[in-house]
Amino acid sequence: MVAVLPSSIQPDGIYTPGKAAEILGIGTTTLWRYAQRGLIRRHTRPGGKTALSTGRDIIRLHRTLVIV
């Protein structure tokens, strides 16, 4: 887990699981486990094939996990 999020993350942005995991400094499996526990919301594209996260959700998860 990274201590500081990059300033380039957009709260209204849409991120794939791979990109979200990269931003957070974790693996995609860990991100999936956090989603299973309800720590981050997963949104899907129309058709339901691709899971997505918003920048706001990523920032919220980071604040939950990192004690500053």
GUDRENGU-776788 format. One line per field, with one value per residue (C-alpha): residue number from 1; residue in one letter; x, y, z; chain. Coordinates in pm, 1 decimal, always signed. Layout:
nr: (NUM/...);
rest: (A/...);
u: (X/...);
v: (Y/...);
w: (Z/...);
kette: (A/...);
//
This chain:
nr: (1/2/3/4/5/6/7/8/9/10/11/12/13/14/15/16/17/18/19/20/21/22/23/24/25/26/27/28/29/30/31/32/33/34/35/36/37/38/39/40/41/42/43/44/45/46/47/48/49/50/51/52/53/54/55/56/57/58/59/60/61/62/63/64/65/66/67/68);
rest: (M/V/A/V/L/P/S/S/I/Q/P/D/G/I/Y/T/P/G/K/A/A/E/I/L/G/I/G/T/T/T/L/W/R/Y/A/Q/R/G/L/I/R/R/H/T/R/P/G/G/K/T/A/L/S/T/G/R/D/I/I/R/L/H/R/T/L/V/I/V);
u: (+0.0/+137.0/+151.9/+58.2/-177.1/-57.8/-194.7/-304.0/-595.6/-926.0/-1216.2/-1462.2/-1237.3/-1316.4/-1042.7/-1005.3/-914.9/-557.1/-512.5/-682.6/-455.1/-151.0/-249.8/-293.2/+23.8/-157.8/-239.4/-566.1/-648.0/-615.3/-839.0/-1096.6/-1082.2/-1137.3/-1439.2/-1573.7/-1548.7/-1728.3/-1427.9/-1446.9/-1742.9/-1727.4/-1925.2/-1979.6/-1999.0/-2327.8/-2333.6/-2178.8/-1846.5/-1594.4/-1561.8/-1465.8/-1386.7/-1422.7/-1141.5/-1357.5/-1387.3/-1010.2/-940.8/-1192.5/-1030.7/-685.6/-801.0/-956.2/-640.8/-361.5/-327.7/-158.1);
v: (+0.0/+338.4/+601.3/+890.3/+872.7/+1028.1/+1377.0/+1268.8/+1060.4/+1219.8/+1175.0/+1159.9/+930.6/+569.2/+309.9/-55.8/-299.9/-319.0/+57.3/+96.4/-170.2/-2.6/+334.9/+179.3/-29.4/-360.1/-661.6/-708.5/-1008.9/-791.6/-529.5/-800.1/-915.9/-559.6/-536.7/-867.0/-717.0/-401.7/-172.6/-50.8/-40.5/-207.5/-63.4/-242.4/-124.0/-177.3/-546.6/-632.1/-765.3/-514.9/-412.7/-50.1/+177.6/+551.6/+773.3/+870.3/+502.8/+455.0/+762.9/+646.5/+299.9/+454.8/+673.7/+370.2/+160.4/+413.3/+573.9/+909.6);
w: (+0.0/-95.6/+177.1/-52.2/-349.6/-674.7/-735.6/-1084.7/-952.9/-1049.1/-802.0/-1092.2/-1297.2/-1381.1/-1324.4/-1417.5/-1140.1/-1267.6/-1269.1/-928.5/-779.3/-934.3/-787.4/-442.8/-467.7/-415.2/-631.0/-816.1/-596.3/-286.2/-446.8/-522.1/-157.4/-36.3/-266.0/-127.3/+224.0/+113.0/+153.5/-207.6/-442.4/-781.2/-1066.3/-1395.9/-1751.8/-1932.5/-2015.4/-1678.2/-1804.2/-1667.7/-1303.1/-1248.6/-955.7/-931.5/-814.4/-518.9/-415.7/-446.2/-233.4/+28.4/+47.4/+79.6/+369.9/+537.3/+515.9/+570.5/+911.2/+871.6);
kette: (A/A/A/A/A/A/A/A/A/A/A/A/A/A/A/A/A/A/A/A/A/A/A/A/A/A/A/A/A/A/A/A/A/A/A/A/A/A/A/A/A/A/A/A/A/A/A/A/A/A/A/A/A/A/A/A/A/A/A/A/A/A/A/A/A/A/A/A);
//
